[in-house]
Amino acid sequence: MADSTVVQISAEPVDHASSENKSPLVKCFVAGAFSGTCSTVLFQPLDLVKTRLQKSVNIGTNLGMIKELSNVVRQEKVAGLWHGLWPSMNRCVPGIGLYFTSLHWLKTQFGSERPGAIELIAIGASARTIAGVAVLPFTVMKTRYESGDFHYKSLSQGLRVTFAKEGVKGLWSGLTPTLLRDVPFSGLYLLFYTNLKQYTSESGSNTAYTTFTNGIIAGFLASLVTQPADVIKTNMQLYPKKYGRLKPVMLLIYNERGLIGFWRGLVPRTLRRTLMSAMAWTVYEEVMRAFHIKT
């Protein structure tokens, strides 16, 4: 009987995890952009009301949040609450995507296994600086759309008109207060959020609900600290001729409205910023978990 040689062919299993992790930065951007889309659409009305409240002081109306909300609905219907959504999407979707991409890269390149407070603040602040500078022209357009004072037919027209009348400076108006608002916010947010995440993970809670709750608390604390910079930024972008540079803006706001003027629009901004950040981080964490990438 002839020997029969049994040839065993062993196929190497395809390493799907390795394939999935080939471009983590691209997946960070996708996850961030998706989370930015969800949070921007949901919370645009709060951002619009915040802008209108801060604008109302300059025209002498001084309406409260509920009255301002009612005015928008009465004059522009419910759809008016989403006025400026397109420039908001142009700002937030790539901005949040770029923020999470920068954050992931900075953490993997320079972060330690157990980062301290200074390290977390520095990483969060650096990631926000990169994203904030990149999308600032869209931030200017978003603020002007929401104010109701600028009737651009399209985003591209708004960019062209602003550049023609105010030059490059107009497209980056409010850069300093925007960074003074967003950079500390992001640094503080990452600090609070990471510590809350470590605490809840150690206690065995790692659900989307826990992530959202951690985001709410972190966003609330960071928003309170950075509200004055938001008021300054909004006024500089709406009225560049009146307010000009940072120091004159601060003096004018203080002389016209006192210290309380720096916290105008606090409630809608805190609600919006807190909920938006919590939603963005929750969606981002879940998408990254699906991609098998550690955050």
C-alpha positions in Angstrom: 0.0 0.0 0.0 1.5 3.2 -1.1 2.2 5.8 1.5 -0.3 8.5 1.3 1.0 11.9 2.2 -1.5 14.1 3.8 -0.8 17.7 2.9 -2.2 20.0 5.5 -2.7 23.5 4.2 -3.0 25.9 7.1 -4.2 29.3 6.1 -3.0 32.1 8.2 -6.0 33.9 9.7 -6.5 37.4 8.5 -5.7 39.9 11.2 -8.7 42.1 11.0 -7.7 44.1 14.0 -4.3 44.9 12.5 -6.1 46.0 9.3 -8.5 48.1 11.2 -5.7 49.9 13.1 -3.6 50.8 10.0 -4.9 54.4 10.0 -6.0 55.3 13.5 -5.7 59.1 12.9 -8.1 58.8 9.9 -10.5 56.9 12.1 -10.1 59.5 14.9 -11.1 62.2 12.4 -14.1 60.1 11.2 -15.3 59.5 14.8 -14.8 63.1 15.7 -16.6 64.4 12.6 -19.5 62.1 13.2 -19.8 63.1 16.9 -19.5 66.8 15.8 -22.4 66.3 13.3 -24.7 64.8 16.0 -24.0 67.4 18.6 -24.1 70.4 16.3 -27.5 69.5 14.9 -29.0 68.8 18.3 -27.7 71.9 20.1 -27.6 74.6 17.4 -30.7 76.4 18.9 -28.9 77.0 22.2 -25.9 78.5 20.4 -28.2 80.8 18.4 -30.0 82.0 21.5 -26.6 82.6 23.2 -25.4 84.8 20.3 -28.7 86.7 20.2 -28.5 87.4 23.9 -25.0 88.8 23.7 -26.0 90.9 20.7 -29.2 92.2 22.4 -27.1 94.3 24.9 -25.6 96.3 22.0 -29.1 97.2 20.6 -30.6 97.9 24.1 -33.2 95.1 24.3 -31.7 93.0 27.1 -34.1 90.1 26.7 -33.9 87.0 28.8 -33.3 83.5 27.4 -36.9 82.5 27.2 -38.1 85.7 25.6 -35.2 85.6 23.1 -36.2 82.1 22.3 -39.9 83.1 21.9 -38.9 86.0 19.6 -36.9 83.8 17.3 -39.8 81.3 17.0 -42.4 84.1 16.5 -40.4 86.0 13.9 -38.5 83.1 12.1 -40.7 80.1 13.0 -39.2 77.0 14.7 -36.8 76.5 11.8 -35.3 79.8 12.7 -33.7 78.2 15.8 -31.4 76.3 13.3 -30.4 79.5 11.5 -26.7 79.4 10.9 -26.6 75.6 11.1 -24.6 75.3 7.8 -21.7 77.5 8.9 -21.9 75.8 12.3 -21.5 72.4 10.6 -18.6 73.8 8.5 -16.9 74.9 11.7 -17.8 72.1 14.1 -17.6 69.0 12.0 -14.0 69.4 10.7 -13.1 71.3 13.8 -14.1 68.5 16.2 -12.7 65.9 13.9 -9.4 67.8 13.8 -9.5 68.3 17.6 -9.9 64.6 18.3 -7.3 63.6 15.7 -4.8 66.1 17.2 -5.7 64.9 20.7 -5.1 61.3 19.8 -1.8 62.1 18.1 -0.5 64.2 21.0 -1.5 61.6 23.6 0.2 58.8 21.7 3.4 60.8 20.9 3.9 62.7 24.1 1.4 61.4 26.7 2.3 59.1 29.5 0.3 56.1 30.8 -1.0 58.0 33.8 -0.8 61.7 32.8 -0.8 64.4 35.4 -2.9 67.6 35.6 -0.4 69.8 33.7 0.1 67.2 31.0 -3.6 66.8 30.4 -4.2 70.6 30.3 -1.3 71.0 27.9 -2.5 68.2 25.5 -6.1 69.4 25.5 -5.1 73.0 25.0 -2.7 72.2 22.2 -5.2 70.1 20.3 -7.8 72.9 20.6 -5.3 75.5 19.4 -4.6 73.5 16.2 -8.3 73.0 15.5 -9.4 76.5 16.5 -7.0 78.4 14.3 -7.8 76.1 11.3 -11.6 76.8 11.4 -11.8 80.3 12.7 -13.1 81.9 9.5 -16.1 79.5 9.8 -16.5 80.5 13.5 -16.8 84.2 12.4 -19.4 83.3 9.7 -21.3 81.2 12.2 -21.5 84.0 14.8 -22.6 86.5 12.1 -25.3 84.2 10.7 -26.7 83.5 14.2 -26.8 87.2 15.0 -29.4 88.0 12.3 -27.6 91.2 11.3 -25.7 89.7 8.4 -27.8 88.4 5.5 -25.4 86.4 3.4 -26.9 84.3 0.7 -24.4 81.6 1.2 -21.4 80.7 3.3 -19.0 81.3 0.3 -20.6 84.8 -0.3 -20.1 85.6 3.4 -16.5 84.7 3.2 -16.0 86.7 0.0 -17.8 89.8 1.4 -15.9 89.7 4.7 -12.6 89.3 2.9 -13.4 92.2 0.5 -14.5 94.6 3.2 -12.3 93.6 6.1 -9.4 91.7 4.5 -7.8 88.6 6.1 -8.1 90.3 9.5 -11.8 90.1 9.2 -11.8 86.4 8.7 -9.7 85.9 11.8 -11.4 88.5 13.9 -11.7 87.5 17.5 -8.8 85.0 17.3 -7.3 86.0 20.6 -10.6 85.8 22.7 -11.6 82.6 20.8 -8.3 81.0 21.9 -8.6 82.4 25.4 -12.0 80.8 25.6 -11.5 77.5 23.8 -7.9 76.6 24.8 -8.5 76.8 28.6 -11.9 75.1 28.1 -10.4 72.2 26.3 -7.5 71.9 28.7 -9.7 72.0 31.8 -12.3 69.8 30.1 -9.7 67.1 29.3 -8.4 67.3 32.9 -11.9 66.9 34.5 -13.1 64.3 32.0 -10.0 62.1 32.2 -10.0 62.1 36.0 -13.8 61.3 36.1 -13.3 58.6 33.5 -10.5 57.0 35.5 -12.6 57.1 38.7 -15.7 55.5 37.0 -13.6 52.9 35.2 -12.0 51.8 38.4 -15.4 51.5 40.0 -16.5 49.2 37.2 -18.8 51.6 35.3 -17.9 51.9 31.6 -21.2 52.6 29.8 -22.3 55.3 27.3 -24.4 56.7 30.1 -21.4 57.1 32.4 -19.4 58.7 29.6 -22.2 61.2 29.0 -22.5 62.0 32.7 -18.7 62.5 33.0 -18.9 64.8 30.0 -21.8 66.9 31.5 -19.8 67.5 34.7 -16.5 68.3 33.0 -18.3 70.6 30.5 -20.2 72.5 33.2 -17.0 73.2 35.2 -15.0 74.3 32.2 -17.8 76.5 30.8 -18.1 78.6 33.9 -14.5 79.5 33.9 -14.3 80.5 30.2 -17.6 82.4 29.8 -16.1 86.0 29.8 -13.9 85.1 26.8 -16.9 84.0 24.9 -18.7 87.3 25.4 -15.6 89.2 24.3 -15.2 87.0 21.2 -18.8 87.4 20.1 -18.7 91.2 20.4 -15.4 91.4 18.5 -16.8 89.3 15.6 -20.1 91.1 15.4 -18.8 94.6 15.8 -15.2 94.7 14.8 -15.2 98.5 14.1 -16.7 99.3 17.5 -14.6 97.0 19.6 -11.4 96.5 17.8 -8.7 95.0 19.9 -8.9 92.9 23.1 -8.2 95.6 25.7 -10.7 98.1 24.4 -13.4 95.4 24.2 -12.9 94.5 27.8 -13.0 98.1 29.0 -16.1 98.8 26.9 -18.0 95.8 28.2 -17.0 96.6 31.8 -17.9 100.3 31.5 -21.3 99.7 29.7 -22.4 96.6 31.6 -20.2 96.0 34.6 -18.7 92.7 35.6 -22.0 90.9 35.0 -21.7 91.8 31.4 -18.9 89.3 31.0 -21.4 86.5 31.9 -24.1 87.5 29.5 -25.5 84.4 27.8 -24.1 82.1 30.4 -27.1 79.8 30.7 -27.6 78.9 27.0 -23.8 78.7 26.4 -23.3 76.4 29.4 -26.2 74.2 28.5 -25.1 74.0 24.9 -21.4 73.7 25.5 -21.9 71.1 28.3 -24.4 69.0 26.4 -22.5 69.3 23.1 -19.2 68.3 24.6 -20.8 65.4 26.5 -22.6 64.2 23.3 -19.4 64.6 21.2 -17.3 62.6 23.7 -19.9 59.9 24.1 -20.3 59.3 20.4 -16.5 59.6 19.9 -15.8 57.0 22.6 -18.4 54.6 21.2 -17.1 54.9 17.6 -13.5 54.5 18.7 -14.5 51.4 20.8 -16.1 50.0 17.6 -12.8 50.7 15.8 -10.9 48.9 18.6 -8.8 52.0 19.3 -8.0 52.9 22.9 -8.9 56.5 23.8 
